[in-house]
Amino acid sequence: MLDHRPILLFIGSLVSILALGMIIPALVDFAHGNPDWIVFVVSAALTLFVGVLLILASRSGPLRLSIRQAFLMTTVSWIVLPGFAALPFVLADPDIGYTDAYFEAMSGITTTGSTVMTGLDLMPPGLLLWRGVLQWLGGIGIVIMALTVLPMLRVGGMQMFRVEAFETQEKVLPRAAGLASALVLIYVSLTLAWGLMLYGVGMPALDATVHAMTTIATGGYSTRDASVGHFRSLEVDWIVTAGMIVGSIPFLLYLQVVRGRPGLLFRDTQVQWFLGTALAGVVAVAWWLWRDAGMAVPDALRYAAFNTVSVMTGTGYATADYWQWGGLVGGAPVAVLFCLMFVGGCAGSTSCGIKVFRFQILAAMASIQLRRLLQPNGVFIATYNKKPIQEGVAEAVMAFFFMYALSVAFLAMLLGVTGLDYVTALSGAATAISNVGPGLGDIIGPAGNFSTLPDVSKWLLSAGMLLGRLELFTVLVLFLPRFWRD
């Protein structure tokens, strides 16, 4: 029989950490004289009570974690946490139902950035900060999970990072706990640096704090309805663009930089492919905006760089309604952005999507197949980062691509059944599973939000966010009857 104690202990610990996080917006609301501080205190008390109860109920006897328990623990944790994170939204605004609150919380913790909330410019500071805290916690959570849990579970080719991660940990820090602490310190340092830069170019303190949190987390929650476009600042745009790129690079490489090995950051082929793909996308979109939309070159580069990087990294910020670019330049930029939506950033970063390393492996396997056509008796070895690809990784990556496409198609069909038009259904499914945020179209595009969708659609999209954030197979394996057999 499956021992649930390690699962309950882990979930209880995470729920307790979430409760402590609620104290931060409570203090901010209290300092601003906003009565919503009581909402956060009540939510924190209830959340902490449940978290401590789970911890106390699961601490008896020795605890061991099996692969089955790890799968269940990971998925249940990311389902339960939004349930408690939604409490402040429900208690602070009686017009927000639990469906909308859970959607907002799930979007925050998975760093998706889709929102059902309007009137952000007039929203109390505590709620704005809480949205940023959720994405910030979700960002560091996915970084640590990508280095520890996913390689162990061999999800979608992530096992190829298992040996590298453990070797690196042994060389840099003797214990995994030390590695996690170092990554958190780097994460905090980057957030502080971007917050100070944004504040230094004129962004108000609260706005700078929230945008720094959601930029490094590549989450995309803003404090304004018009997103970063509200500030109309060249400096803000470029600072945030740089921050989204920084958040999409493996955080383990930053640790190597700190330890005096900066060359590893620039020699990593995944980073090279990521930066090259982003640059190609920016140049293509900027060229179309300059040639067909009549933008000046500096403006074309500015808007192309910000929105292309935002979509590709899954951040979801916007400085323009890029859905309207289709009418201006024949739809080419929209097509580019839609394709980049699936790419994502690097494994081991806060970004989402398919991840660049999977495209590298797929390209390596395609190259091998082409060479075998020319030399049937030749012996060719596919490599990644100048090392042979481990056995089973290529098959796992190809299976991931197949399930990714199937999941987007299936979710789009379900959304269509709920009454959504085909553009909203398809882009909604793609943006949910890719954890991007805004979709395409007038309803859920960069100028709209998800508030007008039916409740059933919001629950389906919440499930899609979870599925995409946990790399598909972590969730899907739970639906196999064999998983539940002893």
Beta strands, then each sheet from edge to edge (+ up, - down):
strand 1: 383-384
strand 2: 387-388
sheet 1: 1+ 2-
end
